[in-house]
Amino acid sequence: MPKSFITLNKLKIGYYLYSITESDFYIHNLEISIKYRGKGYFKQLIENIKQTAKTNNCQTITLQPEYQNDLSNFDTTEKLKQLYNSYGFNQINELFFRLQL
């Protein structure tokens, strides 16, 4: 499974794992290191994902967030949902978000 990194001064501060089907760019996992969160790097990560998906002729990006494994933390789960929605992802069911390119 391919892994792509986001870097700052050659330091890896975030990554995503992905796979590609005929028209879907599927994100299995993504993360920004804790000390770099809230500083705009997630936007850079999403832009990198969009560009990679477009380069591979994908029409959608599907994201399965990690929080489904720990739904006990409601505040974190809701914040993540709002974050994904703010970047154009729509929740398509309990576990998945999708973005049309």
Contacts in CASP RR format, 6 or more apart in sequence:
PFRMAT RR
TARGET T0000
AUTHOR 0000-0000-0000
METHOD contacts of the structure
MODEL  1
MPKSFITLNKLKIGYYLYSITESDFYIHNLEISIKYRGKGYFKQLIENIK
QTAKTNNCQTITLQPEYQNDLSNFDTTEKLKQLYNSYGFNQINELFFRLQ
L
1 17 0 8 1.000
1 18 0 8 1.000
1 19 0 8 1.000
1 28 0 8 1.000
2 17 0 8 1.000
2 18 0 8 1.000
2 19 0 8 1.000
3 15 0 8 1.000
3 16 0 8 1.000
3 17 0 8 1.000
3 18 0 8 1.000
4 15 0 8 1.000
4 16 0 8 1.000
4 18 0 8 1.000
4 48 0 8 1.000
4 49 0 8 1.000
4 52 0 8 1.000
5 12 0 8 1.000
5 14 0 8 1.000
5 15 0 8 1.000
6 12 0 8 1.000
6 13 0 8 1.000
6 14 0 8 1.000
6 15 0 8 1.000
6 32 0 8 1.000
6 41 0 8 1.000
6 44 0 8 1.000
6 45 0 8 1.000
6 48 0 8 1.000
7 13 0 8 1.000
8 36 0 8 1.000
8 41 0 8 1.000
12 33 0 8 1.000
13 32 0 8 1.000
13 33 0 8 1.000
13 36 0 8 1.000
13 41 0 8 1.000
14 30 0 8 1.000
14 31 0 8 1.000
14 32 0 8 1.000
14 33 0 8 1.000
14 36 0 8 1.000
14 41 0 8 1.000
14 45 0 8 1.000
15 29 0 8 1.000
15 30 0 8 1.000
15 31 0 8 1.000
16 27 0 8 1.000
16 28 0 8 1.000
16 29 0 8 1.000
16 30 0 8 1.000
16 31 0 8 1.000
16 45 0 8 1.000
16 48 0 8 1.000
16 49 0 8 1.000
17 27 0 8 1.000
17 28 0 8 1.000
17 29 0 8 1.000
17 30 0 8 1.000
18 25 0 8 1.000
18 26 0 8 1.000
18 27 0 8 1.000
18 28 0 8 1.000
18 49 0 8 1.000
18 52 0 8 1.000
19 26 0 8 1.000
19 28 0 8 1.000
20 26 0 8 1.000
20 53 0 8 1.000
20 56 0 8 1.000
20 58 0 8 1.000
23 57 0 8 1.000
23 58 0 8 1.000
23 59 0 8 1.000
23 60 0 8 1.000
24 58 0 8 1.000
24 59 0 8 1.000
24 60 0 8 1.000
24 61 0 8 1.000
24 62 0 8 1.000
25 49 0 8 1.000
25 52 0 8 1.000
25 53 0 8 1.000
25 56 0 8 1.000
25 58 0 8 1.000
25 60 0 8 1.000
25 61 0 8 1.000
25 62 0 8 1.000
26 61 0 8 1.000
26 62 0 8 1.000
26 64 0 8 1.000
27 49 0 8 1.000
27 61 0 8 1.000
27 62 0 8 1.000
27 63 0 8 1.000
27 64 0 8 1.000
28 64 0 8 1.000
29 66 0 8 1.000
30 45 0 8 1.000
30 49 0 8 1.000
30 63 0 8 1.000
31 66 0 8 1.000
32 38 0 8 1.000
32 41 0 8 1.000
32 42 0 8 1.000
32 45 0 8 1.000
42 83 0 8 1.000
42 87 0 8 1.000
43 87 0 8 1.000
46 87 0 8 1.000
49 61 0 8 1.000
50 61 0 8 1.000
50 99 0 8 1.000
50 101 0 8 1.000
53 61 0 8 1.000
53 101 0 8 1.000
54 101 0 8 1.000
58 101 0 8 1.000
59 100 0 8 1.000
59 101 0 8 1.000
60 98 0 8 1.000
60 99 0 8 1.000
60 100 0 8 1.000
60 101 0 8 1.000
61 89 0 8 1.000
61 98 0 8 1.000
61 99 0 8 1.000
61 101 0 8 1.000
62 96 0 8 1.000
62 97 0 8 1.000
62 98 0 8 1.000
63 84 0 8 1.000
63 89 0 8 1.000
63 96 0 8 1.000
63 97 0 8 1.000
63 98 0 8 1.000
63 99 0 8 1.000
64 95 0 8 1.000
64 96 0 8 1.000
64 97 0 8 1.000
65 80 0 8 1.000
65 84 0 8 1.000
65 95 0 8 1.000
65 97 0 8 1.000
67 73 0 8 1.000
67 76 0 8 1.000
67 77 0 8 1.000
67 80 0 8 1.000
68 94 0 8 1.000
68 95 0 8 1.000
71 77 0 8 1.000
81 91 0 8 1.000
84 91 0 8 1.000
84 97 0 8 1.000
85 91 0 8 1.000
85 97 0 8 1.000
87 99 0 8 1.000
88 99 0 8 1.000
89 97 0 8 1.000
89 98 0 8 1.000
89 99 0 8 1.000
90 97 0 8 1.000
90 98 0 8 1.000
90 99 0 8 1.000
91 97 0 8 1.000
92 98 0 8 1.000
END
